[in-house]
Amino acid sequence: MSIATEFLKYCSQYLDVNIGGISGGVIHKIQSRKNLNDASNINDIMEFISLLENNIGLISGKNNAISICKHLREKTMELNLVNETDELRNTLRNEASDLNINEFLARINAVNYLKDLRPIDKTEKPTSTEVHADIDRFLSQNILPVESDLTEFSKEIALKYRVDAQKIKKELIEKVKVNFKNEFNKKVVKAEINKFLFRYPMPSKEDIDDFVNYFSLLKYTNSKAQIREQIETERLYLKFQDPVLIEKISEFDRIIDQIKGYRDKNDIIKILEEKEFDYLIKDETRVSDRLLIELVEQITVFEKDPVGGAYLNHLVREN
């Protein structure tokens, strides 16, 4: 049995336990975008899991999706290790006696198996992939980290890989800012879709077409296909969700709640500094009015308060 077949079998069973009867449809949907077959390798499976994580996030929440897919990635590594071990054992049993030592090592790619067992070469530089894998892992577990956590993690990475801590911290901050903007965009889109579905619980094709065109006029980055897909996802979620289930408050929501009541630039800066989130509005040297205005605009768009937003923007520019 290929690693991809084993993964799909396990994935189906695991998702059925964690998200219920819609798991089969979710897997089928991802298979249509990233088909796994006997020729698929571990990188293909990891790409499949990333697509899966995005879709599960829309159905059962981002934190749950991260937890589920973290387990699936660990299981994939386990399956890959077993697969490589079996291949090595078969090579030892069937071919070793017919090869000289150099041919044998080349055949089983022994360097890859032994590199984790040999002493670390201090002169060996880490690959960019290793560094970014650790960064992505940290950000998946810390959606909106405070600045002291960013500083501490940057130091750990610098010691582990012998890289510049300040560069790592700068990269982390830029990624957090991008995630922050994307999260607001998702929230606005979801809120609009839920309002649409409240008015039209069973929308016709014409209703959906009108709504998709409306979103195009608002110039969101989402494609028409993405909007249609999310409408269907939200419709099914609202149809089958537990009515007493309360969605967890995210770190992004906490920031919104802490800032939205303030109408003075200095008050907003003070709140962000106290909560260690002022890095969101800083450029290379200091607090940036441009970044502060962008943050305020995101919050006021989500809060649907354009008048208050314009007033706050005016205050930010004037102070």
C-alpha positions in Angstrom: 0.0 0.0 0.0 1.4 3.4 -1.0 2.0 6.1 1.6 -0.7 8.3 -0.1 -3.3 5.4 0.1 -2.4 4.8 3.8 -2.7 8.5 4.5 -6.1 8.9 2.8 -7.5 5.9 4.7 -6.3 7.3 8.0 -7.3 10.8 7.2 -10.9 9.7 6.4 -11.2 7.9 9.7 -9.7 10.7 11.7 -11.8 13.5 10.1 -15.0 11.4 10.5 -14.4 11.4 14.3 -13.5 15.1 14.5 -15.9 16.8 12.0 -18.5 14.2 11.4 -20.3 13.1 8.2 -19.2 16.0 6.1 -15.6 14.7 6.2 -16.0 12.6 3.1 -17.2 15.6 1.1 -14.3 17.7 2.3 -11.7 15.1 1.3 -13.3 14.6 -2.1 -13.3 18.4 -2.6 -9.5 18.6 -1.8 -8.8 15.5 -4.0 -10.3 17.4 -6.9 -7.7 20.2 -6.4 -4.8 18.1 -5.3 -5.2 14.4 -6.2 -3.2 11.9 -4.2 -2.3 8.6 -5.9 0.4 5.9 -5.8 3.0 8.3 -7.3 2.4 10.9 -4.6 5.2 11.7 -2.2 5.3 13.3 1.3 5.5 16.8 -0.2 2.2 16.1 -2.1 0.6 14.9 1.1 1.7 18.0 3.0 0.3 20.3 0.3 -3.0 18.3 0.5 -3.1 18.9 4.3 -2.5 22.6 3.9 -5.6 22.8 1.5 -7.5 20.7 4.0 -6.6 23.0 6.9 -8.1 26.0 5.0 -11.3 24.2 4.3 -11.7 22.8 7.8 -11.1 26.3 9.2 -14.1 27.6 7.4 -16.3 24.8 8.8 -15.2 24.3 12.4 -12.9 27.3 13.2 -9.2 28.0 12.6 -7.9 26.7 15.9 -9.6 23.3 15.5 -8.3 23.1 11.9 -4.7 23.8 13.1 -5.0 21.1 15.8 -6.5 18.5 13.4 -3.9 19.1 10.7 -1.0 19.2 13.1 -1.9 15.6 14.0 -2.3 14.7 10.3 1.2 16.1 9.6 2.7 14.1 12.4 1.0 11.0 11.2 2.3 11.6 7.7 5.8 11.8 9.0 5.3 8.6 10.9 3.9 6.8 7.8 6.8 8.1 5.7 9.3 6.8 8.3 7.7 3.4 8.2 7.7 3.4 4.4 11.4 4.4 4.2 12.3 1.7 6.8 10.5 -1.0 4.8 12.3 0.1 1.6 15.6 0.0 3.4 14.9 -3.4 4.9 13.9 -4.8 1.5 17.1 -3.3 -0.1 19.2 -5.0 2.6 17.5 -8.3 2.1 17.4 -8.4 -1.7 20.2 -6.4 -3.1 23.1 -5.8 -0.6 24.9 -9.0 -1.4 25.1 -8.1 -5.1 26.6 -4.6 -4.7 29.9 -3.2 -3.6 29.7 -0.8 -0.7 29.7 2.4 -2.7 26.9 1.2 -5.0 24.9 0.0 -2.0 25.2 3.3 -0.2 24.2 5.2 -3.3 21.2 2.9 -3.8 19.7 3.4 -0.4 20.8 7.0 -0.2 22.5 6.3 3.2 23.6 9.9 3.7 19.9 10.9 4.2 19.4 8.1 6.8 22.6 8.9 8.7 22.7 12.7 8.7 20.6 12.9 11.9 22.9 10.5 13.7 26.2 12.1 13.0 27.7 14.9 15.1 26.5 18.3 14.0 28.9 20.1 11.7 29.1 23.6 13.2 30.2 25.0 9.8 27.1 23.6 8.0 24.6 26.4 7.3 20.9 25.7 7.8 18.6 25.7 4.8 16.0 28.4 4.4 13.3 25.7 4.4 14.3 24.6 8.0 14.2 28.2 9.3 10.9 29.0 7.7 9.4 25.7 8.8 10.1 26.7 12.4 8.7 30.2 11.8 5.5 28.8 10.3 5.1 26.3 13.2 5.5 29.2 15.7 2.9 31.3 14.0 0.4 28.5 13.7 0.6 28.1 17.4 0.7 31.8 18.2 -1.8 33.6 15.9 -1.2 37.0 17.4 1.9 36.9 19.6 2.9 39.7 21.9 6.2 41.4 21.2 8.1 39.7 24.0 7.2 36.3 22.6 8.5 37.4 19.2 11.7 38.6 20.7 12.3 35.4 22.6 11.5 33.2 19.7 13.8 35.2 17.4 16.6 34.7 19.9 15.9 30.9 20.0 16.0 30.7 16.2 19.2 32.8 16.1 20.9 30.4 18.5 19.6 27.3 16.8 20.5 28.2 13.2 23.2 30.9 13.7 21.2 33.6 12.0 20.4 37.3 12.7 17.8 37.6 15.4 16.7 41.0 14.3 16.1 39.8 10.7 14.0 36.9 12.0 12.0 39.2 14.3 11.3 41.6 11.4 10.2 38.7 9.2 7.9 37.4 12.0 6.3 40.9 12.4 5.7 41.2 8.6 4.0 37.8 8.6 1.9 38.6 11.6 0.8 41.9 9.9 -0.2 40.0 6.7 -2.1 37.4 8.8 -3.8 40.2 10.7 -5.1 41.9 7.5 -6.2 38.6 6.0 -8.1 37.7 9.2 -10.0 41.0 9.1 -10.8 40.4 5.4 -12.1 36.9 6.2 -14.2 38.2 9.1 -15.8 40.9 6.9 -16.5 38.4 4.1 -18.0 35.9 6.6 -20.2 38.6 8.2 -21.5 39.7 4.8 -22.2 36.1 3.7 -24.0 35.3 7.0 -26.2 38.4 6.6 -27.0 37.3 3.0 -27.9 33.8 4.2 -30.0 35.2 7.0 -32.1 37.0 4.4 -32.0 34.1 1.9 -31.6 30.8 3.8 -32.1 28.9 0.5 -30.7 31.3 -2.1 -31.5 30.9 -5.7 -28.8 30.9 -8.4 -29.9 34.5 -9.2 -29.5 35.6 -5.6 -26.0 34.1 -5.4 -25.0 35.7 -8.7 -26.2 39.1 -7.5 -24.3 38.7 -4.2 -21.1 37.6 -5.9 -21.3 40.6 -8.3 -21.9 42.9 -5.3 -18.7 41.6 -3.7 -16.8 42.2 -6.9 -17.9 45.8 -6.8 -16.5 46.1 -3.2 -13.1 45.0 -4.7 -12.3 42.3 -2.2 -9.4 40.1 -3.2 -11.5 36.9 -3.1 -12.3 35.4 -6.4 -15.9 34.8 -7.5 -15.3 31.1 -7.2 -14.0 31.5 -3.6 -17.1 33.5 -2.7 -19.4 30.9 -4.1 -17.6 28.2 -2.3 -17.7 30.0 1.0 -21.4 30.7 0.6 -22.1 27.0 0.3 -19.7 26.2 3.2 -21.4 28.7 5.5 -24.9 27.6 4.4 -24.1 24.0 5.4 -22.4 25.1 8.6 -25.4 27.2 9.6 -27.8 24.4 8.7 -26.1 21.7 10.8 -24.2 23.5 13.6 -25.3 23.2 17.2 -27.4 26.3 17.9 -25.9 26.6 21.4 -22.3 26.3 20.2 -20.5 29.6 20.7 -17.5 30.4 18.5 -14.3 31.0 20.4 -13.1 34.6 20.7 -9.9 35.0 18.7 -6.9 37.2 19.6 -8.0 39.4 16.7 -11.4 39.9 18.3 -9.7 40.9 21.6 -7.7 43.6 19.8 -10.9 44.9 18.2 -12.7 45.0 21.5 -9.8 46.8 23.2 -9.4 49.5 20.5 -12.8 50.1 19.0 -14.1 52.3 21.9 -11.2 54.8 21.5 -11.3 57.9 19.3 -7.9 59.4 20.1 -4.6 58.4 18.5 -2.6 58.5 21.7 -5.1 56.4 23.6 -4.9 53.7 20.8 -1.1 53.8 20.9 -1.1 53.5 24.7 -3.5 50.5 24.6 -1.4 48.7 22.0 1.8 49.4 24.0 0.3 48.1 27.2 -0.8 44.9 25.4 2.6 44.5 23.6 0.9 44.8 20.2 2.3 48.2 19.2 4.6 46.5 16.7 1.6 46.3 14.5 1.8 50.1 13.9 5.5 50.6 13.8 7.8 51.0 10.9 11.6 50.8 11.0 12.0 53.6 13.5 8.8 54.6 15.3 5.0 54.5 15.3 3.7 55.1 11.8 0.6 57.2 11.3 0.1 55.4 8.0 0.1 52.0 9.7 -2.1 53.2 12.5 -4.6 54.6 10.0 -4.6 51.2 8.2 -5.3 49.4 11.5 -8.1 51.7 12.3 -9.6 51.4 8.9 -9.6 47.6 9.2 -11.4 47.7 12.5 -14.0 50.3 11.5 -14.7 48.4 8.3 -15.3 45.3 10.3 -17.4 47.2 12.9 -19.4 48.8 10.0 -18.9 52.3 11.4 -17.7 54.4 8.4 -18.6 57.7 10.1 -16.7 56.9 13.2 -13.9 55.5 11.1 -13.6 58.8 9.1 -13.7 60.8 12.3 -10.9 58.6 13.9 -8.8 58.8 10.7 -9.2 62.6 11.0 -8.0 62.5 14.6 -5.0 60.3 13.7 -3.9 62.7 11.0 -4.4 65.8 13.1 -2.6 64.5 16.3 
